[in-house]
Amino acid sequence: MRPRLAVAAAVLAVLAGCGAPDELSRDHAIALANARERLDDAVDTAETLRTSPRETRRIRAEVRRIVSRGYFEAEKLDEFGLAALGEMQQVLPSVVETDADGVPEDLDRRALRAFLRFSNRNPQLALIGPARDEVDTIDKTIEDSGADGDTRVPTPGGESIKDQTVEEYLREGERDLRPIWPSQANRLRSTRNEL
């Protein structure tokens, strides 16, 4: 009997080790940090569009000035297009696609068109595409990581953000999205509830 108990205990120990990680991997943590930063950019810009007509006019004028130079017309950006992309990232970061290190790679043309079409009259629609894309990234990253609500989210530098857990990360994102994009906030809540 004792050998069977020992085997059963060993199997249970192995299965217990297969649960959610205590801390996200560096790659998953970087993905979540980048998604959150881009989501914050979209929230901040949408809030500016909603509350400041003067600042909206300034942003739109800057975006149109950059676009009017024609560097984004080519499918693949040359060095001038990449330089213009860097300028665009300073003015309207939500329409710039970046690599994991935050280096501009391409222009999200669909998001740019929506911004130019709706920024004057409907701030929620102006940046819903980038917000939705970042919520997709958050959902996929958490699913791929196998995390649960208690899994810690380290900063890319290796220190935990105020001992923030995945649940707290999602709750914070949900809170920030709720006033502008309630449907996206509900998606984060659903992800949190499924942990």
N, C-alpha and C positions, 0 to 999 in steps of 0.2 A: 503493500500500500504506500509506503513512504516514497518509493521511487516515482510512483504515479503523481503523488502530491508535488514532488519536486519538479517534475516535468510540467505539470499544470501551472505551478507558480512561475516557472521560466517563461511559459507561453504568455501568461498574463502580463509579465514584466515587459516582454517584447511588444505586446499589443498596446500597453500603456504608453510606451515610447513612440508609438505611431500617431499620437494625437496631434493637435495643433502645436506649432512651434511657440516657444516662449517669447521669441523676438523675430521680427521679419528679417529676411536676408538683406544684405546691403542693396542688391539690385531692386528688390521689391520696395524697400524704404525710399530709394532714390526715385523710383517711378511714382510713388505716392506723393513725395515732396514736390516733384515737378508738376504733377497733375493738380495738386492743391494750389501751387503758385499760379499756374495758368487759370485755374478756376477763380482765384482771388482777383486776377487781372480783369477777367470778364465781369465779375460782380462789381468791381470798382468802376469800370468804364460804364456799365449799364446804369449804375447809380449816378454817375456824373451826367450821363445823357438825360436821365429823369429829372435831375434837380437844377441843372445849369445850362440854359439855352446859350449863354455866351461861350461857355467852355465847349459845348457841343459844336458850335460854329467853328471854333478854333481847331478842334480835332478833325472835323470834316475837311476844313480847308487844308490842313497839313496832309491828310491822307490823299486828297485829290492832287495836291502839288506833287507828292511822291509818285503817284500813279501816272500823272500826266507826262512824265518824262519818258514813258514807254518801255522801261526796262523789264516790266513783267509780262510783256506780250509774247516773248519766246516761251516755249514749253519748258526748256531747260535753261535755268538762269546762268548767265555768264558772270564775270566778276563785277560788272556794273549792276546787274540785277541783284547779286548778293549784297553789294554795298547798299542799294536801295532797300533791300530786305532788312538790313541792320537799322536803317533809319525808321522803317515802318515798325520795327519791334519797339523802338523808343516811344512811338506815338500811339500805336494800337497793337499791343503784343498779342492779343487774342486771335489775330488773323495770320500770325507767323508760326509756321511749324518749325520746331527745333529738335535737335538731337538730345540724347540723355544728359549732355553737359550744358544744355541751354544755348548752343550755337545755332543761329538761324540756318535752316536748310531749304525751305520752300514757302511759298505763299498759299494760304488756304483761300483760293479764289472764290469759292462758294460763300465763305464767311465774309469776305470783303464785299461781295455784291450785296449780301443781306445787310451788312452794316451801312453801306451807302444808300440802300433803298429805305431802311427803316429807322435810322438813327435820329432823324428829325421828328418822327411821329410815334414810334413804338419801340422804346429802348429794350423791352423784353425780347422782341423779335430780332432786333439788330444783332444780338450776340447769343441767341439760343443755340445755334450750331456749335460754337466752341464750348459752351457750357455742357451741352449734351455729350460732346466728344470726351471731355474730361471726366464726366461721370461714368462713361463707358470704360475709360482707362482705370478708374478707381475700382469699379466692379470687377473687371477682369483681373487686375493685380491682386485683389484680395482673394478672389476665387483661386487663382493660380498658386498663391502662397500657402493655401490650406490653413490660414489664420482663423482664430476664433476671436471673440470679443475681448478677451484678456491678453491677447498677443500684443507685445509692446512694439511701437513704431519708433525705431531709432532715427536720429538725424543722420544725414549722409556722413557727418563727421564722427559718428559712433556714439554720441551721447543721446540719451532718451529725451524727447521733448516733454518736459514737465511730467515725466513718467506717463506719457500719453499712450493709451491703448488703442487698438483698432476701433473699438466701440466709441471711444471719445473722439477719435479722428472723424469717424462718420457722423457722429452727433453734431460736432462743430461745423462740418460742411453742410449738413442738413439745415442747421440754424441760419447759416449765412445765405443759403440759397432760397429759403422759404419766402422772403418778401418779393423776390424778383421772379424766380422760376419754381413755383410750388411743385410742379410735376417732377422736376429733377430732385428736389428735396425729398419727395416721396420715394423716389428710386433709391436714394441713399438710406432712407429709413427702412425700406424693404430689405436692402442688403444687410443692414444692422440687425434686423429682426431674424434674418436667416442664419446668423452666426451661431 
